Amino acid sequence: MEDIEIARYTKLDNIVEIATKAGIKEDELEQYGKYKAKIDSKKLFKRLESKQNGKLILVTSINPTPLGEGKTTMAIGIADGLSRIGKKAILALREPSLGPVFGIKGGATGGGHAQVAPMEEINLHFTGDIHAITSANDLLSAIIDNHIYFGNELGFEKVTWKRCIDLNDRQLRKVETGLSGEKNIVKREDGFDITVASEIMAILCLATDLQDLKRRIGNIIVGYNKEGKPITAKDLNAEGSLTVLLKDAIKPNLVQTLEHTPAIIHGGPFANIAHGCNSVIATKTALKLADYTITEAGFGSDLGAEKFLDIKCRKANLKPDAVVCVATIRALKYHGGQPKDQIKEENLEALKNGIANLNRHLDNLKNKFGLNVIVAINKFSTDTQAEINLLKQELDKQNIELSLVESHEKGSTGAVNIAEKLVKLVEKEENFKYIYQDEDTIKEKIEKVAINIYGAEGVEYSKEALEEIEKIEKLGFSKYPVCIAKTQYSFSDDPKNLECKEPFKIHVNEINIKAGAEFIVAITGKIMTMPGLPRNPAAEKIDIDSDGNIVGIF
């Protein structure tokens, strides 16, 4: 049975029952039909201000294959597993972007019997948060061009703000605007980012409340004048109207798993081109409500987890009590040199080579960040006992536990083992530390991540990147953390360099200041902030039947 069929034929509880189960009061809930709601976190925080936070469990992974290794499925399975053994657990996940839904992934709500629901609605328009972010972003673009049209009082010499849309569309990476030929209209080069890579998405996910959201939006740098001084959204008097568009989007969304575990889904930044974590408000809401909060950071730990720890935790004063590093036998073989079309076949040599990738992630999490780590294997029927035994032997050498998780096939019963291990693991002491300090220079921060986390021998900067670093330092933003945009498939910035056997350098081509999000973006390799569709996109398979049922989302 396909994921969408499993989800469709599972009876869901009314969202009011899920809210009651989570400990949310009626006046803290805004219903969006029977199975979705928004949470008034302001009221909830006020009521639970003195309540101690629960334990925070971060789910990350090794470098993935193109289809991913099932982190979301794993996170859902763990939450259901904890619920099954009698623990109060809540999920805190990101919202799916329409780009991957209609692109290569076809959906991002888990799989099999470990899903969040209603899956079609979550994967599509959900409660409209991402559309609101798109509208706010593009309203700011319209205000900028309108200002220039009516005389350019602020003296825009260069506009750095881009438009956005929540779809993969490579044709929009660079565009010409203002081609209507109207009197006074100014032609200029523009471009689109995918919405989940936009600064407003990052701001929504890092803001602590509505007023902080407004403050951050006002600080967005949208361009520069002839003297090189930044022009902000506040200079355009735009922060109020943009915040109005986001007044509902800032509230976290409540749904459920197929086994009725509460799930808070909010915000959706990509981890290869943004900071890859759900909202701070959603995570803190979950921590107040549950004894165990399970959250996920996008792609491998070199991207999502590093940004979760160095950006989100730093800014929100959070730290995980345990980290789950997800791997699959097939991905380990893929990173060990086995061709993609043969990764279902047993190959112990490729597996042993690929374990080097896992070991680097574990070393980073355990020794560089000082966290408690467990490895979770998303088990497939093609995994052989010999392969599992080899992996266990390698992990035993490092005193790291392994759990085989079968929640995709079995639901919560397939995640009881890891749930029981996590209950013990979160009680162990940690020595959590950041990879760099606020006082480090921008180059020092980038280089510490590149050398200590990626394993690079150094960093090379383009002339433009060095000039931008100098400008950012003169503007006084050098204390901000860095958000490195890099391929998810490799520790290097080359997606084809899977094994990273030879020494490599990270190549920083562009540096951007995100003064509203309060971080600095370093773009490496050939990474794009507007993805393209694959040759055979999932959009070609998604359809609706004569009864109005959606098919093809998986």
C-alpha positions as CSV (number, residue, x, y, z in Angstrom):
1,M,0.0,0.0,0.0
2,E,1.3,3.5,-0.9
3,D,2.0,6.1,1.8
4,I,-0.9,8.2,0.6
5,E,-3.3,5.2,0.9
6,I,-2.0,4.3,4.4
7,A,-2.6,7.9,5.5
8,R,-6.0,8.2,3.8
9,Y,-7.4,5.1,5.4
10,T,-6.1,5.8,8.9
11,K,-8.8,7.3,11.2
12,L,-7.5,10.6,12.7
13,D,-8.5,12.1,16.0
14,N,-10.2,15.5,16.0
15,I,-7.5,18.2,16.5
16,V,-9.2,19.3,19.8
17,E,-8.5,15.8,21.2
18,I,-4.9,16.1,20.1
19,A,-4.6,19.5,21.7
20,T,-6.0,18.2,24.9
21,K,-3.6,15.3,24.8
22,A,-0.7,17.8,24.3
23,G,-1.9,20.0,27.2
24,I,-3.1,22.9,25.1
25,K,-6.1,24.8,26.4
26,E,-9.1,25.7,24.2
27,D,-8.4,29.4,24.2
28,E,-4.8,28.7,23.0
29,L,-6.1,26.8,19.9
30,E,-7.3,28.2,16.5
31,Q,-8.9,25.4,14.5
32,Y,-8.3,25.0,10.7
33,G,-10.9,22.4,10.1
34,K,-11.1,19.0,11.9
35,Y,-7.4,18.0,11.8
36,K,-5.3,21.1,11.7
37,A,-5.0,24.1,14.1
38,K,-2.7,26.9,15.0
39,I,-1.4,27.4,18.6
40,D,-1.4,30.8,20.3
41,S,2.1,30.4,21.7
42,K,2.0,33.8,23.4
43,K,-0.9,32.7,25.7
44,L,0.7,29.3,26.1
45,F,4.1,30.6,27.2
46,K,2.5,33.0,29.6
47,R,0.6,30.1,31.3
48,L,3.5,27.7,31.3
49,E,6.3,30.3,31.9
50,S,7.5,28.6,35.2
51,K,7.2,25.0,33.8
52,Q,10.5,23.2,33.3
53,N,11.4,22.3,29.7
54,G,11.3,18.7,28.6
55,K,14.2,16.9,26.9
56,L,15.2,17.8,23.4
57,I,16.2,15.1,20.9
58,L,17.7,16.1,17.6
59,V,17.4,13.8,14.5
60,T,20.1,14.3,11.9
61,S,21.9,11.9,9.4
62,I,24.9,11.0,7.3
63,N,25.2,12.6,3.9
64,P,22.1,11.4,2.0
65,T,21.5,9.8,-1.3
66,P,19.3,11.9,-3.7
67,L,16.1,10.4,-2.2
68,G,17.1,11.1,1.4
69,E,17.6,8.6,4.2
70,G,14.3,8.9,6.1
71,K,15.0,11.4,8.9
72,T,11.4,12.6,9.0
73,T,10.1,9.0,9.0
74,M,12.7,8.3,11.8
75,A,11.7,11.4,13.9
76,I,8.0,10.4,13.6
77,G,8.7,6.8,14.5
78,I,10.7,7.8,17.6
79,A,7.9,10.1,18.8
80,D,5.4,7.3,18.3
81,G,7.8,4.8,20.0
82,L,8.2,7.1,23.0
83,S,4.4,7.4,23.2
84,R,4.0,3.6,23.0
85,I,6.3,3.1,26.0
86,G,4.2,5.6,28.0
87,K,6.2,8.8,27.6
88,K,4.7,12.2,26.7
89,A,6.3,13.1,23.4
90,I,5.7,15.8,20.8
91,L,7.2,16.3,17.3
92,A,8.6,19.6,16.2
93,L,9.2,19.5,12.4
94,R,9.5,21.8,9.3
95,E,6.8,22.3,6.8
96,P,7.3,20.7,3.4
97,S,8.1,23.0,0.5
98,L,6.2,22.7,-2.8
99,G,9.6,22.7,-4.6
100,P,10.6,19.2,-3.5
101,V,7.0,17.9,-3.4
102,F,6.7,18.6,-7.2
103,G,10.4,18.0,-7.7
104,I,12.4,14.9,-6.7
105,K,10.9,13.9,-3.3
106,G,7.2,14.0,-4.0
107,G,6.3,14.6,-0.4
108,A,7.9,15.2,3.0
109,T,5.6,13.9,5.7
110,G,7.3,10.6,6.6
111,G,6.5,7.3,5.1
112,G,4.7,4.0,5.6
113,H,3.2,3.8,9.1
114,A,5.3,6.6,10.4
115,Q,3.6,9.7,8.9
116,V,2.1,13.0,10.0
117,A,-1.4,13.7,8.8
118,P,-3.4,15.0,7.0
119,M,-0.5,14.3,4.6
120,E,-1.9,15.7,1.4
121,E,-2.8,19.0,3.1
122,I,0.5,19.3,4.9
123,N,2.4,18.6,1.7
124,L,0.4,21.2,-0.3
125,H,-0.9,24.5,1.0
126,F,-1.3,23.4,4.7
127,T,-2.3,26.5,6.6
128,G,-0.8,29.0,4.1
129,D,2.3,29.9,6.1
130,I,4.7,29.5,3.1
131,H,2.4,31.5,0.8
132,A,2.3,34.2,3.4
133,I,6.1,34.3,3.5
134,T,6.1,34.5,-0.3
135,S,3.6,37.4,-0.3
136,A,5.6,39.3,2.3
137,N,8.8,38.8,0.4
138,D,7.4,40.0,-2.9
139,L,5.5,42.9,-1.3
140,L,8.9,44.1,-0.2
141,S,10.2,43.8,-3.8
142,A,7.2,45.7,-5.0
143,I,7.7,48.5,-2.5
144,I,11.4,48.8,-3.5
145,D,10.6,49.1,-7.2
146,N,7.8,51.5,-6.5
147,H,10.1,53.7,-4.5
148,I,12.6,53.8,-7.3
149,Y,9.8,54.5,-9.8
150,F,8.7,57.6,-7.8
151,G,12.1,59.2,-7.7
152,N,14.4,57.0,-5.7
153,E,14.6,59.3,-2.7
154,L,16.8,56.9,-0.8
155,G,19.2,56.7,-3.6
156,F,19.3,53.0,-4.5
157,E,22.4,52.3,-6.5
158,K,22.2,48.5,-6.1
159,V,19.2,46.4,-5.1
160,T,20.2,43.1,-3.4
161,W,16.7,41.9,-2.4
162,K,15.3,39.1,-4.6
163,R,11.8,38.0,-5.3
164,C,10.8,34.4,-4.4
165,I,8.4,31.6,-5.2
166,D,7.9,28.2,-3.5
167,L,8.7,26.1,-6.6
168,N,11.7,24.7,-8.3
169,D,12.1,27.0,-11.4
170,R,15.7,27.4,-12.7
171,Q,14.5,29.8,-15.4
172,L,13.9,32.4,-12.7
173,R,17.4,32.5,-11.2
174,K,18.2,35.6,-13.2
175,V,15.5,37.8,-14.8
176,E,15.1,41.3,-16.2
177,T,12.3,43.4,-14.7
178,G,10.7,46.7,-15.7
179,L,10.4,45.9,-19.4
180,S,6.9,47.4,-20.0
181,G,8.3,50.6,-21.5
182,E,6.3,52.9,-19.3
183,K,7.6,56.4,-18.6
184,N,9.9,56.5,-15.5
185,I,10.0,52.7,-15.1
186,V,13.5,51.5,-14.4
187,K,14.8,48.3,-15.9
188,R,17.0,46.2,-13.7
189,E,18.3,42.7,-13.3
190,D,16.5,40.7,-10.6
191,G,16.2,37.1,-9.6
192,F,14.1,34.6,-7.6
193,D,15.1,32.5,-4.6
194,I,12.9,29.5,-3.6
195,T,10.7,30.8,-0.7
196,V,12.3,28.3,1.8
197,A,15.7,29.9,1.1
198,S,14.4,33.5,1.6
199,E,15.5,35.7,4.5
200,I,11.9,36.1,5.6
201,M,11.6,32.3,6.1
202,A,14.7,32.4,8.2
203,I,13.4,35.4,10.2
204,L,10.1,33.7,10.9
205,C,11.9,30.6,12.2
206,L,14.3,32.5,14.4
207,A,12.0,35.2,15.8
208,T,10.9,34.9,19.4
209,D,7.5,36.6,19.0
210,L,5.6,39.0,16.8
211,Q,7.5,42.2,17.9
212,D,10.8,40.5,17.4
213,L,9.6,39.4,13.9
214,K,8.8,43.1,13.1
215,R,12.1,44.3,14.4
216,R,14.0,41.7,12.3
217,I,12.0,42.5,9.2
218,G,12.8,46.2,9.6
219,N,16.5,45.3,9.7
220,I,16.6,43.5,6.4
221,I,19.1,45.1,4.1
222,V,17.5,45.4,0.6
223,G,20.2,47.4,-1.2
224,Y,22.9,50.1,-1.1
225,N,23.2,53.7,-2.1
226,K,26.1,55.4,-3.9
227,E,28.1,55.8,-0.7
228,G,27.8,52.1,-0.1
229,K,25.5,52.6,2.9
230,P,22.8,49.9,3.4
231,I,19.1,50.6,2.8
232,T,16.7,48.6,5.0
233,A,13.1,47.6,4.9
234,K,12.6,50.1,7.8
235,D,13.9,52.9,5.6
236,L,11.0,52.0,3.2
237,N,8.5,51.9,6.1
238,A,7.7,48.4,5.0
239,E,8.1,46.4,8.2
240,G,4.6,47.0,9.5
241,S,2.8,45.7,6.4
242,L,5.0,42.7,6.0
243,T,4.4,41.8,9.6
244,V,0.7,42.1,9.1
245,L,0.9,39.5,6.3
246,L,2.8,37.2,8.8
247,K,0.6,37.7,11.9
248,D,-1.0,34.2,11.5
249,A,2.0,32.5,9.9
250,I,4.1,33.1,13.0
251,K,1.8,30.8,15.0
252,P,2.9,27.1,15.0
253,N,0.7,24.5,13.4
254,L,-0.7,21.5,15.3
255,V,-1.4,18.1,13.6
256,Q,-0.8,14.5,14.5
257,T,0.9,11.3,13.5
258,L,-1.0,8.3,12.2
259,E,-0.8,7.0,15.8
260,H,-2.2,10.3,17.2
261,T,1.1,11.7,18.7
262,P,0.9,15.5,18.7
263,A,3.1,17.1,16.0
264,I,3.9,20.8,15.7
265,I,5.0,21.7,12.2
266,H,6.2,25.2,11.5
267,G,8.7,26.9,9.2
268,G,10.6,25.2,6.4
269,P,14.1,26.5,5.6
270,F,16.3,24.2,3.4
271,A,19.5,23.2,5.1
272,N,21.8,23.2,2.1
273,I,21.0,26.9,1.2
274,A,19.4,28.1,4.5
275,H,19.6,27.1,8.2
276,G,17.4,24.0,7.9
277,C,15.5,24.0,11.2
278,N,11.8,24.5,12.2
279,S,10.9,27.6,14.1
280,V,12.3,28.5,17.5
281,I,8.7,29.3,18.7
282,A,7.5,25.8,17.7
283,T,10.5,24.1,19.4
284,K,10.0,26.1,22.6
285,T,6.3,25.4,22.6
286,A,6.9,21.7,22.3
287,L,9.5,21.8,25.1
288,K,6.9,23.4,27.5
289,L,4.3,20.8,26.6
290,A,6.1,17.5,26.5
291,D,8.7,15.5,28.4
292,Y,10.4,14.7,25.1
293,T,10.5,16.9,22.0
294,I,11.8,15.3,18.8
295,T,13.0,17.7,16.2
296,E,14.8,17.3,12.9
297,A,17.5,19.3,11.1
298,G,17.7,19.0,7.3
299,F,20.2,16.9,5.3
300,G,23.3,15.5,6.9
301,S,24.8,16.7,10.2
302,D,27.4,18.7,8.4
303,L,24.6,21.0,7.2
304,G,21.4,20.9,9.3
305,A,22.8,19.8,12.6
306,E,25.8,22.2,12.4
307,K,23.4,25.1,11.7
308,F,20.9,23.9,14.4
309,L,23.7,24.0,16.9
310,D,25.7,27.0,15.9
311,I,22.8,29.2,14.8
312,K,19.5,28.1,16.3
313,C,20.8,26.9,19.7
314,R,23.1,29.9,20.0
315,K,20.3,32.4,19.3
316,A,17.6,30.6,21.2
317,N,19.6,29.4,24.2
318,L,18.8,25.7,23.5
319,K,20.8,22.5,23.4
320,P,19.8,19.0,22.5
321,D,20.0,16.3,25.2
322,A,20.7,13.6,22.6
323,V,21.3,13.3,18.9
324,V,20.0,10.5,16.6
325,C,22.2,10.1,13.6
326,V,20.2,8.3,10.9
327,A,21.9,6.1,8.3
328,T,20.9,3.4,5.9
329,I,23.0,0.5,4.8
330,R,22.4,1.5,1.1
331,A,23.6,5.1,1.7
332,L,26.7,3.8,3.5
333,K,27.5,1.6,0.5
334,Y,26.8,4.6,-1.9
335,H,29.3,6.7,0.0
336,G,31.7,3.7,-0.1
337,G,31.9,3.6,-3.9
338,Q,29.0,1.2,-4.8
339,P,27.1,2.4,-7.9
340,K,23.6,3.8,-7.2
341,D,21.9,1.1,-9.2
342,Q,23.6,-1.6,-7.2
343,I,23.2,-0.4,-3.6
344,K,20.6,-3.0,-2.8
345,E,23.2,-5.7,-3.3
346,E,25.4,-7.0,-0.5
347,N,28.8,-5.4,-0.6
348,L,30.8,-5.5,2.7
349,E,33.8,-3.8,1.2
350,A,31.7,-0.8,0.0
351,L,29.9,-0.8,3.4
352,K,33.2,-0.7,5.3
353,N,34.5,2.2,3.1
354,G,31.2,4.1,3.5
355,I,31.3,3.7,7.3
356,A,34.0,6.4,7.1
357,N,31.3,8.9,6.3
358,L,29.2,7.9,9.3
359,N,32.3,8.0,11.5
360,R,33.1,11.6,10.5
361,H,29.5,12.6,11.4
362,L,29.7,10.8,14.7
363,D,33.1,12.3,15.5
364,N,31.7,15.8,14.9
365,L,28.6,15.3,17.0
366,K,30.2,13.4,19.9
367,N,33.7,15.0,20.1
368,K,33.5,18.4,18.3
369,F,30.0,19.4,19.7
370,G,30.2,17.2,22.9
371,L,26.8,15.6,22.5
372,N,25.2,12.2,23.4
373,V,24.8,10.3,20.1
374,I,23.0,7.1,19.0
375,V,22.9,5.7,15.4
376,A,19.6,4.7,14.0
377,I,19.5,2.5,11.0
378,N,16.4,3.0,8.8
379,K,16.0,-0.7,8.0
380,F,15.2,-2.0,4.5
381,S,14.3,-5.5,3.5
382,T,17.5,-5.7,1.4
383,D,19.8,-5.2,4.4
384,T,21.6,-8.4,5.1
385,Q,22.6,-9.7,8.6
386,A,26.3,-9.7,7.6
387,E,26.0,-6.0,6.8
388,I,24.2,-5.2,10.0
389,N,26.8,-7.1,12.0
390,L,29.7,-5.3,10.3
391,L,28.2,-1.9,11.1
392,K,27.5,-2.9,14.8
393,Q,31.1,-4.1,15.2
394,E,32.5,-0.8,13.9
395,L,30.2,1.3,16.2
396,D,31.1,-0.9,19.2
397,K,34.7,0.2,18.8
398,Q,33.5,3.8,19.4
399,N,31.2,2.9,22.3
400,I,28.2,4.2,20.3
401,E,24.9,2.3,20.4
402,L,23.0,1.1,17.3
403,S,19.3,0.7,16.9
404,L,17.5,-0.9,14.0
405,V,14.3,1.0,13.4
406,E,11.4,-0.5,11.5
407,S,8.7,2.2,12.1
408,H,8.1,2.6,8.3
409,E,6.8,-1.0,8.2
410,K,5.6,-1.5,11.8
411,G,4.8,1.9,13.2
412,S,5.6,2.6,16.8
413,T,6.4,-1.1,17.6
414,G,9.3,-0.8,15.2
415,A,10.7,2.1,17.2
416,V,10.4,0.8,20.8
417,N,14.0,-0.2,21.0
418,I,15.4,3.2,20.1
419,A,12.8,4.9,22.3
420,E,14.0,2.9,25.3
421,K,17.6,3.7,24.5
422,L,16.9,7.4,24.2
423,V,15.2,7.6,27.5
424,K,18.5,6.5,29.1
425,L,20.7,8.5,26.8
426,V,19.1,11.9,27.5
427,E,20.0,11.5,31.2
428,K,23.8,11.3,30.5
429,E,25.9,14.4,31.0
430,E,27.1,16.3,28.0
431,N,29.8,18.9,27.2
432,F,28.1,20.9,24.6
433,K,30.1,23.5,22.8
434,Y,30.0,25.6,19.6
435,I,32.4,25.2,16.8
436,Y,33.2,28.9,16.8
437,Q,32.7,31.9,19.0
438,D,30.8,35.2,18.3
439,E,34.1,37.1,18.6
440,D,35.8,35.2,15.8
441,T,36.2,37.0,12.5
442,I,33.9,36.0,9.6
443,K,36.8,34.1,7.9
444,E,37.7,32.3,11.2
445,K,34.1,31.1,11.6
446,I,33.9,29.8,8.0
447,E,37.3,28.1,8.3
448,K,36.5,26.5,11.7
449,V,33.4,24.9,10.2
450,A,35.2,23.9,6.9
451,I,38.2,22.4,8.7
452,N,36.7,21.0,11.9
453,I,33.3,19.8,10.5
454,Y,33.8,19.2,6.8
455,G,37.4,18.0,7.1
456,A,38.7,20.5,4.5
457,E,42.3,21.5,4.5
458,G,41.4,25.1,4.0
459,V,39.1,27.7,2.3
460,E,39.5,29.6,-0.9
461,Y,37.6,32.9,-1.4
462,S,36.6,34.7,-4.6
463,K,37.6,38.3,-4.9
464,E,33.9,39.3,-4.6
465,A,33.5,37.3,-1.4
466,L,36.6,38.9,0.2
467,E,35.3,42.4,-0.7
468,E,31.9,41.5,0.8
469,I,33.5,40.2,4.0
470,E,35.4,43.5,4.3
471,K,32.1,45.5,3.8
472,I,30.2,43.4,6.4
473,E,32.9,43.9,9.0
474,K,32.9,47.7,8.4
475,L,29.1,47.7,8.8
476,G,29.5,46.0,12.2
477,F,27.9,42.7,11.6
478,S,31.0,40.4,12.0
479,K,29.7,38.9,15.3
480,Y,26.8,37.1,13.5
481,P,27.0,33.3,13.0
482,V,27.7,31.9,9.5
483,C,25.2,29.9,7.5
484,I,27.2,28.0,4.9
485,A,25.3,27.0,1.7
486,K,26.9,23.8,0.4
487,T,25.9,20.6,-1.4
488,Q,24.2,18.0,0.9
489,Y,25.8,15.0,-0.9
490,S,29.4,15.4,0.2
491,F,31.5,16.9,3.1
492,S,33.2,18.8,0.3
493,D,31.5,21.4,-1.9
494,D,31.6,19.0,-4.9
495,P,28.4,16.8,-5.0
496,K,30.3,14.1,-6.9
497,N,33.1,13.8,-4.3
498,L,31.2,11.2,-2.2
499,E,34.2,9.6,-0.4
500,C,36.4,12.6,0.1
501,K,39.5,10.4,0.1
502,E,41.8,13.1,-1.2
503,P,42.4,16.5,0.5
504,F,40.0,19.2,-0.6
505,K,39.3,22.9,-0.1
506,I,36.0,24.7,0.3
507,H,35.4,27.4,-2.3
508,V,33.5,30.4,-1.1
509,N,32.1,32.3,-4.1
510,E,29.7,34.7,-2.5
511,I,29.0,36.2,0.9
512,N,25.6,37.8,1.8
513,I,24.6,39.6,5.0
514,K,21.1,38.7,6.3
515,A,20.8,41.4,8.9
516,G,17.2,40.5,9.7
517,A,17.9,36.8,10.2
518,E,21.1,37.9,12.0
519,F,23.5,35.6,10.2
520,I,26.0,35.7,7.3
521,V,25.5,33.4,4.3
522,A,28.6,31.9,2.6
523,I,27.7,30.3,-0.8
524,T,30.1,27.6,-1.8
525,G,30.7,25.5,-4.9
526,K,27.9,25.5,-7.4
527,I,25.0,25.7,-5.0
528,M,21.9,27.6,-6.2
529,T,19.3,29.4,-4.1
530,M,16.7,28.5,-6.7
531,P,16.7,24.8,-7.5
532,G,15.6,23.3,-10.8
533,L,13.3,20.4,-11.5
534,P,14.8,16.9,-12.3
535,R,14.3,15.3,-15.7
536,N,11.2,13.4,-14.5
537,P,9.7,15.6,-11.7
538,A,7.2,14.2,-9.3
539,A,4.8,16.8,-10.7
540,E,4.3,14.4,-13.7
541,K,2.9,11.7,-11.4
542,I,0.8,13.7,-9.1
543,D,-2.9,13.8,-10.1
544,I,-6.5,13.9,-8.8
545,D,-9.1,11.2,-9.6
546,S,-12.8,11.5,-10.4
547,D,-13.7,11.3,-6.7
548,G,-11.4,14.2,-5.8
549,N,-8.7,12.0,-4.3
550,I,-5.1,13.1,-4.8
551,V,-2.7,10.4,-6.1
552,G,1.0,10.3,-6.6
553,I,2.2,12.1,-3.5
554,F,4.5,9.8,-1.6
